[in-house]
Structure formats: C-alpha cells, structure tokens
Amino acid sequence: MLNKSVVAIAVATLAMGVQAGELATDKDVKFEVNVDVGTYHVSKRNAAGRDINEVMGKGLNQVEIKATKNINEDISIFGEIEVDYDPVVDNSNFVSDDTRVGIASKKYGRFSAGQFDNYIEDNVMEVLGVGHGENGFMTEPGSANKGRHLQYSHKLGDLAFAVDYTSAIGPATNPENSNGFALAASYKFGSLTLAGGWSEFAKYKADSSKNQGELNTDRYATGLAVTYQMGNLGLKGLVAEVESTTKIKTSYTGVALTYVMGQFDFGVSMQKVKPENANGRDEWSAGVGYTPFKNMQFYLDFAGLAKPKGEGDVVELGLKYTF
C-alpha cells in the first residue's frame, strides 16, 4: 500500500496548474502527471446465479506520475508510478500499481524494473478486449506474474520485442525463490500487425507477504495475435494456449471487430475456451462508447462467459474522464 502523502503531492501539483501535461524543471528533466476519474454501475452474476448490483469506481480512478532525466542525446533515466483508488467506497485503500524505474537508450533498448504488465500480456493476450470499463471482458488467457519484474525491450523499425523475468518468494514456512520468464515480439506490415509470445509462470503468484504464498495454477502460455486496421474499422484475432501445473491445456480462439463512427466507438468480440478433454464454452463481449468532448466518455459494456448459472455475466454502465 502506498502512503497517502504521495497522492497529496500529486493533487497539490495539479492544483498549481499542471494538468494532463508536462512540467520541465530544467531542460533535461521532465515530469508528467495524469489523472483518470470515473464511476460506473455494474450488474454481475455470481456463482449462485444471482445478479449483484453495485456502484463502483475501482479500476477507473488513478493518478499517474512520470519523470524522465536525459543524460545525453541517447540515454535517459526514467521512473513512474500509478496510484489506484476507489472514490466511491468509504475508506478505500490507495494501492500502487504499474510502477517502474529504468534506463533507456534509443540505440540499445530499454531496461525496466518494477511491477507492470509484460509485453505478451499487453500486445497478445489482451487483443480481444473491446470493453471500456472494468468488467465487460471475456476470459483473458493467463500470461503474467505479479512478483518482482525485470524487462528488456527494444524497437528496430517495425519490429518490437521484449524479454521479461519475474520472481516471487514463497511463504515463511518455505521461503523459496520462484522464477518466471516471457518472450514476445510484434511486427508491423503496413496496416497489419502480428504479435506472438511464450511465457513460463513462477511457482508463486506474488511475494508471500501479499498473498500468503498463493500458488500459480498455470505453468506455460503461448499466443499469437493479429490486428488489421482499415481506416475506422479494426479486425483482430487470437489463438492461445495455457497449460496448467497439472498439465491440462486450455485453448483460446477468438476474433474481434471495432469501429469508430464520429463520437461513437463500437466493439464486439467472441472466443471459444476449450479445456483439454472437456467441453468448451463460447464467450462474447460487446461495448459502445460515446465521447461528447475530448477526454470524456460515457460507455455501456456487456460480457457473457457461458459458465454454469451465468456466473461472470455482466452489464456495466459508466463514465470516465482524463485530466
């Protein structure tokens, strides 16, 4: 959990006029502050088949602070932190997320350390996400760990790639190290982008201090994604496979369509989730967003996961704004 004074500093900075922009303390140092706010009504079905209705803000509200120091024309040092909070819930905790520090070279690539999504998660496994809010998404194939994270990434023309390493320590009764790895790359052919990757999960989901040594149930993941952008129309596809620690493989095969029409954007996606030697299920999601003016959006998202008693099926109506 992050000390609330960090958030107070960020808010005070905004109050002095630094909104959704950059503050340069000198010619070689740059700060950037972004604030996202929002709220939504969600109706989500539980395992008993009952719809639970709530007004929430989780996932839409955050303060992001970035800093960059240019050492020379090629090398820079950077750091960033994202603070998540829920203004709708009384006494909500402030939690740090998507944090990193590192060094970047235009010629040799970028090295980062912290807690953030790996490249395969952002560029492959999430390709079918057409929702705007927090809940209206199909089941995403597992691909990442939440432990200590190191990443090397680089971009060479139309080719981008990353190598990720994570580690998580076991509980006090068995404080062993567990390690995870991921390799991923993408290549852009004009309007067509191909992305693929492989991931090996650490034994533990995160350090035992946070989750009491909770074990990962997945061991390996592979995925291939394709995106084709034709003006305002986007076509996307995903083929992925996740192998559990008991060596049961689950395949994910899906497609998505997005379209922007003036102030409206639409998205629909569907996928087949098929565990090995078991019946599969057909999932779907859909969303529409309306942007009346820059940085503000109203949205309506749906998802159906085809689980027993409709578990996980959701309708979410919300609004969000970025300062």
VEXFI-692803 format. One record per residue: residue in one letter; x, y, z of N, C-alpha, C in turn. Coordinates in steps of 0.05 Angstrom, whole numbers, padded with zeros to 5 digits, always signed. Atoms other than C-alpha are relative to their C-alpha. Example, Ala and Ser with C-alpha at 12.3 -4.5 7.8 and 13.67 -1.06 7.14 Angstrom:
// residues 2
A+00018-00024+00000+00246-00090+00156+00018+00024+00000
S-00016-00024-00001+00273-00021+00143-00015+00022+00014
***
This chain:
// residues 323
M+00017-00024+00000+00000+00000+00000+00018+00025+00000
L-00016-00024+00003+00025+00069-00017-00009+00021+00020
N+00007-00022-00018+00028+00126+00033-00017+00021-00014
K+00019-00019+00012-00028+00176+00021+00013+00027-00006
S-00014-00026+00005+00022+00234+00022+00009+00002-00029
V-00008-00001+00028+00044+00213-00048-00023+00011-00017
V+00023-00009+00014-00026+00224-00073-00004+00030+00005
A+00004-00029-00007-00030+00291-00036+00019+00017-00016
I-00019-00015+00015+00033+00314-00071-00009+00003-00029
A+00010-00001+00028+00004+00295-00139-00023+00019-00003
V+00023-00017+00002-00061+00330-00125+00008+00030+00003
A-00009-00027-00004-00025+00392-00100+00014+00010-00025
T-00013-00008+00025+00016+00393-00164-00020+00007-00020
L+00021-00006+00019-00047+00391-00205-00013+00027+00007
A+00012-00025-00008-00076+00448-00164+00016+00024-00008
M-00017-00023+00008-00018+00491-00184+00001+00003-00030
G+00003-00005+00029-00036+00482-00257+00012-00020-00018
V-00012+00020+00017+00000+00420-00282-00021-00021-00005
Q+00022+00019+00006-00059+00383-00314+00005-00014-00026
A-00003+00017+00023-00050+00325-00362+00022+00010-00018
G-00021-00011+00016+00015+00355-00385+00027-00005+00012
E-00028+00003-00008+00089+00362-00373+00010+00024+00015
L-00013-00021-00015+00128+00402-00322+00030-00004-00003
A-00029+00002+00004+00201+00415-00341+00014+00017+00021
T-00014-00015-00021+00244+00434-00281+00026+00012-00011
D-00021-00012+00016+00303+00445-00328+00000-00014-00027
K+00002+00010+00028+00319+00428-00400+00004-00030-00002
D-00006+00029+00001+00340+00356-00383-00019-00017+00017
V+00018+00014-00018+00285+00337-00333-00029+00006-00007
K+00028-00004+00007+00212+00326-00349-00018-00017+00018
F+00021+00014-00016+00152+00308-00304-00026+00000-00015
E+00027+00002+00012+00084+00285-00328-00019-00010+00020
V+00021+00008-00019+00021+00279-00286-00026-00004-00015
N+00026+00005+00012-00043+00247-00310-00019-00010+00022
V+00020+00009-00020-00107+00237-00270-00025-00010-00015
D+00025+00012+00011-00164+00190-00290-00020-00002+00022
V+00022+00002-00019-00231+00194-00255-00024-00013-00014
G+00023+00012+00012-00295+00155-00266-00016-00016+00020
T+00017+00017-00017-00352+00115-00237-00019-00016-00018
Y+00017+00017+00017-00399+00060-00262-00019-00016+00018
H+00019+00019-00012-00459+00017-00245+00004-00027-00013
V-00005+00027+00011-00445-00057-00253-00020-00020+00011
S+00016+00022-00008-00492-00116-00251+00014-00026-00009
K-00016+00024+00006-00452-00181-00246-00012-00024+00014
R+00012+00024-00011-00478-00251-00235+00021-00017+00015
N-00019+00017-00016-00446-00294-00181-00004-00029-00005
A+00001+00029+00004-00436-00369-00176-00027-00012+00006
A+00027+00011-00007-00506-00378-00147-00021+00009-00020
G+00019-00009+00021-00537-00345-00208-00015+00025+00008
R+00014-00024-00009-00556-00281-00171+00015+00025-00010
D-00012-00025+00009-00544-00212-00201+00007+00018+00023
I-00008-00019-00021-00504-00167-00155+00004+00027-00013
N-00001-00027+00012-00513-00093-00169+00015+00019+00019
E-00016-00018-00015-00462-00042-00146+00007+00025-00015
V-00012-00024+00011-00439+00029-00158+00029+00001+00009
M-00028+00003-00006-00363+00029-00162+00017+00021-00015
G-00019-00016+00014-00302+00067-00183+00026-00015-00005
K-00024+00016+00002-00250+00012-00179+00009-00004-00028
G-00011+00004+00026-00205+00009-00239+00000+00024-00018
L+00002-00024+00016-00223+00077-00268+00014+00024+00011
N-00011-00023-00014-00191+00123-00217+00029-00004+00007
Q-00029+00003-00005-00116+00133-00215+00014+00027-00005
V-00018-00022+00005-00061+00184-00211+00026-00012-00010
E-00024+00011+00012-00001+00171-00255+00021+00023-00001
I-00022-00019-00001+00066+00207-00245+00024-00012-00014
K-00023+00009+00014+00124+00200-00293+00022+00021+00001
A-00023-00018+00000+00194+00230-00292+00022-00011-00018
T-00022+00008+00018+00250+00229-00344+00023+00019+00003
K-00024-00015-00001+00321+00253-00339+00018-00007-00024
N-00017+00005+00023+00361+00260-00404+00029+00003+00008
I-00029+00000-00006+00434+00241-00393+00015+00012-00023
N-00012-00011+00025+00454+00255-00465-00020-00004-00022
E+00018+00003+00022+00424+00251-00534-00011-00028-00003
D+00008+00028+00003+00418+00175-00530-00012-00012+00025
I+00007+00014-00025+00409+00156-00457-00017+00018+00019
S+00017-00014-00020+00355+00175-00406-00006-00019+00022
I+00009+00015-00023+00335+00152-00337-00029+00007+00006
F+00028-00005-00004+00261+00145-00321-00011-00014+00024
G+00014+00013-00022+00213+00128-00266-00030+00007-00002
E+00029-00006+00001+00137+00123-00260-00014-00016+00021
I+00017+00014-00020+00083+00104-00210-00029+00007-00007
E+00028-00003+00003+00009+00094-00216-00014-00007+00026
V+00014+00004-00025-00035+00101-00155-00030-00004-00006
D+00028+00007+00005-00103+00067-00158-00016+00004+00026
Y+00018-00003-00023-00162+00084-00112-00029-00001-00009
D+00028+00001+00006-00237+00078-00109-00014+00022+00016
P+00013-00022-00014-00272+00144-00091-00028-00006+00009
V+00028+00007-00007-00340+00110-00085-00001-00015+00026
V+00000+00017-00024-00321+00062-00029+00013+00016+00023
D-00010-00014-00024-00312+00092+00041+00026-00012+00009
N-00026+00008-00011-00241+00088+00068+00015-00020-00019
S-00013+00017+00020-00215+00057+00003+00030+00002+00003
N-00029+00000-00001-00142+00037+00003+00012+00013-00025
F-00015-00009+00023-00092+00072-00042+00021-00021-00006
V-00018+00022+00007-00052+00019-00079+00018+00008-00023
S-00019-00006+00022+00010+00028-00122-00002-00022-00021
D+00001+00019+00022+00009-00006-00190+00016+00011-00023
D-00014-00009+00024+00046-00003-00256+00023+00018+00007
T-00023-00016-00009+00110+00022-00223+00025-00010-00014
R-00025+00008+00012+00178+00022-00256+00021+00022+00002
V-00023-00017+00004+00247+00052-00258+00018-00013-00020
G-00017+00012+00020+00299+00043-00311+00017+00019-00016
I-00017-00015+00017+00346+00067-00364-00006-00007-00029
A+00008+00004+00028+00331+00076-00438+00022+00011-00018
S-00018-00008+00021+00376+00081-00499-00014-00003-00026
K+00012+00001+00026+00350+00098-00568+00014-00021-00017
K-00016+00019+00017+00405+00054-00597-00001-00028+00011
Y-00003+00026-00012+00408-00004-00548-00024-00012+00014
G+00024+00010-00012+00338-00010-00519-00005+00011+00028
R+00011-00011-00026+00303-00001-00452+00000-00022+00021
F+00000+00019-00022+00314-00036-00386-00017+00011+00023
S+00019-00009-00021+00259-00032-00333-00001-00020+00023
A+00005+00017-00024+00249-00058-00262-00024+00011+00015
G+00024-00009-00014+00184-00056-00223-00022-00020-00001
Q+00024+00017+00002+00113-00083-00225-00017+00011-00022
F+00016-00010+00023+00078-00076-00292-00006-00024-00018
D+00008+00021+00018+00045-00118-00346+00023-00006-00020
N-00021+00007+00019+00093-00157-00390-00010+00004-00029
Y+00006-00007+00028+00096-00149-00466-00020-00019-00012
I+00019+00019+00011+00058-00213-00482-00028+00005+00009
E+00027-00006-00010+00000-00192-00438-00012+00024-00015
D+00010-00025+00013-00006-00122-00468-00005-00003-00030
N+00001+00000+00029+00005-00140-00541-00011-00025-00013
V+00011+00025+00010-00021-00211-00548-00026-00008+00014
M+00023+00012-00014-00068-00237-00495-00024+00019+00004
E+00022-00019-00004-00109-00173-00488-00012+00011-00026
V+00008-00012+00026-00121-00162-00562-00030+00000-00005
L+00029+00001+00005-00195-00182-00559-00016+00017+00020
G+00014-00017-00019-00212-00133-00504-00013+00024-00013
V+00014-00023+00013-00265-00086-00532-00016+00016+00021
G+00014-00015-00021-00293-00062-00465+00013+00026+00006
H-00009-00027-00007-00286+00009-00439+00005+00003+00030
G-00002-00003-00029-00292-00002-00364+00016-00021+00013
E-00016+00018-00017-00271-00053-00313-00009-00029-00002
N+00010+00027-00002-00315-00115-00321-00009-00013-00026
G+00012+00011+00024-00342-00124-00392+00020-00013-00019
F-00020+00014+00017-00288-00172-00418-00003-00030+00002
M-00001+00029+00000-00282-00244-00437+00024-00010+00017
T-00022+00011-00015-00235-00291-00401+00026+00004-00015
E-00025-00005+00013-00164-00270-00415+00020-00023+00006
P-00020+00021-00006-00111-00325-00423+00021+00011+00019
G-00021-00007-00019-00061-00323-00366+00026+00004-00015
S-00025-00004+00014+00007-00295-00385+00021+00014+00018
A-00019-00017-00016+00039-00255-00328+00001-00008+00029
N-00003+00002-00029+00064-00257-00257-00002+00028+00012
K+00002-00026-00013+00056-00202-00205+00023+00004+00020
G-00023-00003-00018+00123-00210-00170+00019+00021-00009
R-00021-00019+00009+00188-00172-00179+00004-00004-00030
H+00001+00002+00029+00194-00156-00252+00024+00016-00012
L-00021-00013+00016+00253-00141-00298-00007-00004-00029
Q+00006+00002+00029+00245-00126-00372+00021+00014-00017
Y-00016-00013+00021+00289-00112-00431-00017+00001-00025
S+00016-00003+00024+00253-00084-00492+00015+00018-00020
H-00013-00016+00020+00274-00054-00558-00018+00001-00025
K+00015-00003+00024+00245-00029-00623+00019+00006-00023
L-00017-00003+00023+00280-00037-00690-00018+00003-00025
G+00018-00005+00023+00239-00005-00745-00028-00010+00007
D+00027+00011-00004+00174-00044-00750-00001-00024+00019
L-00002+00023-00018+00199-00099-00703+00003+00010+00029
A-00003-00006-00029+00189-00093-00627+00000-00026+00015
F-00001+00025-00015+00206-00146-00576+00007+00006+00029
A-00006-00003-00028+00215-00156-00501+00006-00027+00012
V-00006+00023-00016+00245-00206-00453-00006+00007+00029
D+00009-00006-00027+00213-00209-00384+00009-00022+00020
Y-00007+00018-00022+00235-00240-00318-00015+00008+00025
T+00013-00006-00025+00195-00245-00254+00009-00019+00021
S-00006+00017-00023+00208-00273-00185-00019+00005+00022
A+00017-00002-00023+00165-00287-00125+00010-00019+00022
I-00010+00016-00023+00185-00313-00056-00023-00014+00013
G+00020+00016-00014+00147-00368-00021-00005+00008+00028
P+00008-00008-00027+00115-00365+00048+00023-00005+00020
A-00021+00003-00020+00155-00363+00113+00007-00029+00006
T-00005+00029-00006+00147-00438+00122+00017-00012-00022
N-00016+00011+00022+00181-00448+00055+00009+00024-00018
P-00007-00025+00014+00215-00383+00033+00018-00005-00025
E-00016+00006+00024+00240-00410-00034-00005+00021-00022
N+00003-00018+00023+00251-00369-00097-00015-00015-00022
S+00013+00011+00024+00206-00380-00157+00003+00020-00023
N-00007-00017+00022+00221-00352-00226-00018-00004-00024
G+00016+00002+00024+00181-00336-00288+00014+00015-00023
F-00012-00012+00023+00201-00317-00359-00021+00005-00022
A+00017-00005+00023+00168-00288-00421+00016+00012-00023
L-00012-00010+00025+00189-00275-00493-00023+00008-00018
A+00022-00009+00018+00146-00235-00541+00011+00020-00020
A-00008-00019+00021+00152-00195-00605-00024+00007-00017
S+00020-00008+00019+00109-00158-00655+00013+00012-00025
Y-00011-00012+00025+00120-00137-00727-00023+00012-00016
K+00020-00015+00014+00081-00086-00767+00005-00001-00030
F-00001+00000+00029+00067-00097-00841-00021+00020-00010
G+00019-00019+00008+00033-00033-00861-00024+00001+00020
S+00023+00000-00017-00038-00039-00833-00004-00025+00016
L+00002+00026-00014-00026-00110-00808+00022-00003+00021
T-00019+00005-00021+00007-00126-00742-00002-00028+00010
L-00002+00027-00012+00029-00195-00719+00015+00001+00026
A-00013+00000-00026+00047-00208-00647-00002-00028+00012
G+00000+00027-00012+00066-00272-00611+00019-00001+00024
G-00017+00002-00023+00098-00296-00548-00003-00026+00016
W-00001+00024-00018+00113-00350-00496+00006+00009+00028
S-00004-00007-00028+00110-00347-00421+00002-00024+00018
E-00002+00020-00021+00132-00391-00363-00005+00013+00026
F+00008-00013-00025+00099-00374-00297+00018-00009+00023
A-00013+00007-00025+00133-00371-00230-00018-00018+00017
K+00016+00018-00017+00111-00421-00178-00021+00014+00017
Y+00017-00016-00017+00081-00367-00134-00010+00024-00016
K+00012-00022+00014+00034-00312-00158+00014+00027+00006
A-00014-00025-00009+00070-00257-00118+00014-00007+00026
D-00013+00005-00025+00111-00250-00056-00019-00008+00022
S+00018+00011-00021+00083-00287+00004-00010+00021+00019
S+00009-00021-00018+00078-00223+00044-00027+00012-00009
K+00024-00011+00011+00020-00203-00001-00022-00021-00003
N+00021+00020+00007-00016-00268-00017+00004-00026+00015
Q-00003+00024-00017+00007-00318+00036+00010-00024-00016
G-00011+00022+00015+00045-00359-00015-00019-00013-00019
E+00020+00012+00019-00012-00369-00064+00014-00011-00025
L-00013+00013+00022+00008-00418-00118-00013+00007-00026
N+00011-00002+00027+00000-00407-00192-00012-00026-00008
T+00012+00025+00011-00047-00457-00224+00008-00004-00029
D-00009+00002+00028-00017-00443-00294+00030-00002+00000
R-00030+00003+00002+00053-00462-00317+00011+00012-00025
Y-00010-00011+00025+00061-00443-00390-00023+00013-00016
A+00019-00012+00018+00026-00399-00441+00013+00008-00026
T-00009-00009+00026+00034-00385-00515-00023+00014-00014
G+00021-00015+00013-00004-00338-00560+00009+00013-00026
L-00005-00014+00025-00008-00308-00630-00024+00017-00005
A+00021-00019+00005-00048-00246-00645+00005+00015-00026
V-00002-00015+00025-00063-00209-00710-00020+00023+00001
T+00017-00024+00001-00092-00139-00719+00002+00013-00028
Y+00000-00013+00026-00113-00107-00784-00017+00025+00002
Q+00014-00025-00003-00132-00034-00784-00006+00012-00028
M+00008-00010+00026-00171-00008-00844-00018+00025+00005
G+00014-00025-00006-00189+00065-00831-00012-00002+00028
N+00013+00001-00026-00240+00066-00774-00008-00028+00008
L+00007+00028-00005-00250-00009-00778+00024-00016+00008
G-00022+00017-00009-00206-00057-00738-00009-00029+00002
L+00005+00029-00002-00204-00133-00744+00022-00013+00016
K-00020+00012-00018-00169-00175-00691-00005-00030+00004
G+00003+00028-00005-00155-00248-00678+00020-00010+00020
L-00017+00011-00021-00124-00290-00623-00002-00031+00000
V-00002+00029-00004-00100-00362-00618+00019-00004+00023
A-00017+00002-00023-00072-00380-00549-00005-00027+00014
E+00002+00024-00016-00059-00439-00504+00014+00003+00027
V-00011-00002-00027-00048-00442-00429+00001-00029+00012
E-00003+00026-00012-00021-00505-00395+00002+00003+00031
S+00001-00002-00029-00037-00515-00321+00023-00015+00013
T-00021+00015-00014+00011-00542-00268-00006-00030+00001
T+00007+00029+00002-00027-00608-00275+00001-00010-00029
K-00005+00007+00028-00010-00608-00350-00026-00002-00016
I+00025-00002+00015-00082-00594-00372+00002+00025-00018
K-00002-00023+00018-00082-00549-00434-00028+00011-00006
T+00024-00013+00007-00136-00498-00448+00006+00019-00024
S-00004-00016+00024-00142-00466-00517-00020+00023-00001
Y+00016-00024+00004-00169-00397-00533+00002+00008-00029
T+00001-00008+00029-00191-00379-00604-00022+00020-00003
G+00021-00021+00002-00227-00314-00618+00006+00021-00021
V-00002-00023+00019-00240-00254-00662-00014+00024+00012
A+00012-00024-00010-00259-00182-00650-00003+00020-00023
L+00005-00021+00020-00286-00124-00691-00005+00026+00014
T+00004-00027-00012-00281-00050-00673-00006+00020-00023
Y+00007-00019+00020-00309+00010-00709-00005+00027+00014
V+00003-00028-00010-00306+00086-00697-00017+00015-00020
M+00018-00016+00017-00362+00130-00724-00006+00026+00014
G+00003-00026-00012-00355+00203-00705+00007-00002+00030
Q-00004+00000-00029-00363+00209-00630-00005-00027+00013
F+00006+00026-00011-00383+00136-00622+00022-00020-00008
D-00017+00023+00007-00339+00074-00620-00014-00026+00010
F+00014+00026-00005-00365+00002-00622+00021-00022+00000
G-00017+00024+00000-00333-00065-00607-00016-00024+00007
V+00012+00026-00006-00355-00137-00607+00021-00022-00003
S-00019+00022+00002-00314-00200-00594-00012-00026+00009
M+00009+00026-00008-00324-00274-00585+00024-00019-00001
Q-00021+00020+00000-00280-00333-00568-00009-00027+00010
K+00005+00027-00009-00280-00407-00556+00021-00007+00021
V-00018+00008-00021-00250-00430-00490-00003-00030+00004
K+00003+00029+00002-00235-00505-00494+00022-00014+00017
P-00019+00016-00015-00202-00544-00437+00005-00027-00013
E-00007+00026+00011-00167-00608-00457-00019-00021+00011
N+00018+00023-00008-00214-00669-00456-00025+00009+00015
A+00025-00010-00013-00274-00626-00435-00015+00017-00020
N+00016-00018+00018-00330-00587-00467+00009+00029+00003
G-00008-00028-00001-00313-00516-00486-00025+00018+00004
R+00022-00020-00002-00355-00453-00479+00006+00023-00019
D-00002-00023+00019-00369-00395-00526-00006+00026+00015
E+00003-00026-00014-00357-00327-00494-00003+00022-00020
W+00003-00023+00017-00374-00259-00521+00001+00025+00017
S+00001-00026-00014-00368-00186-00503-00006+00022-00021
A+00007-00022+00017-00392-00120-00532+00001+00026+00015
G-00001-00025-00013-00385-00047-00517-00004+00023-00019
V+00003-00025+00016-00404+00022-00542+00008+00024+00017
G-00009-00024-00014-00372+00088-00522-00009+00025-00015
Y+00008-00025+00011-00395+00159-00533+00018+00022+00012
T-00019-00021-00009-00344+00217-00529-00011+00027-00008
P+00012-00026+00007-00382+00283-00526+00020+00022-00004
F-00022-00019+00004-00318+00322-00519+00026-00014+00009
K-00026+00012-00004-00244+00308-00513+00004-00009+00029
N-00008+00012-00025-00222+00262-00455-00023-00009+00018
M+00023+00010-00016-00293+00247-00430-00016-00020-00016
Q+00014+00021+00014-00331+00184-00447-00021-00013+00017
F+00021+00017-00012-00397+00150-00430+00001-00027-00014
Y-00002+00026+00012-00398+00075-00442-00020-00020+00011
L+00017+00023-00008-00440+00012-00439+00013-00025-00010
D-00014+00025+00007-00406-00056-00437-00016-00024+00009
F+00013+00025-00007-00432-00127-00436+00021-00023-00003
A-00016+00024+00004-00400-00196-00428-00016-00024+00008
G+00012+00025-00007-00426-00267-00428+00020-00022-00002
L-00022+00019-00001-00380-00323-00406-00009-00029-00002
A+00011+00027+00004-00426-00384-00415+00008-00019+00022
K-00006+00017-00022-00410-00411-00346-00026-00009+00014
P+00024+00010-00014-00459-00451-00302-00014+00023+00015
K+00017-00020-00013-00516-00407-00276+00007+00029-00008
G-00007-00026+00010-00488-00349-00317+00021+00015+00016
E-00020-00013-00017-00431-00336-00269+00019+00018-00017
G-00018-00019+00014-00390-00275-00291-00013+00017-00021
D+00014-00016+00020-00442-00248-00340-00004+00028+00012
V-00002-00027-00011-00440-00172-00333-00012+00021-00019
V+00007-00024+00014-00471-00107-00354+00011+00024+00016
E-00013-00022-00014-00433-00043-00338-00006+00026-00015
L+00006-00026+00011-00454+00029-00350+00016+00021+00016
G-00017-00019-00015-00405+00085-00333+00008+00024-00016
L-00012-00023+00013-00369+00149-00348+00028+00003+00011
K-00027-00004-00009-00296+00168-00344+00012+00025-00014
Y-00012-00025+00010-00253+00230-00354+00029+00000+00007
T-00029-00003-00005-00179+00243-00361+00008+00029+00000
F-00009-00027-00003-00150+00308-00336+00027+00003-00014
***
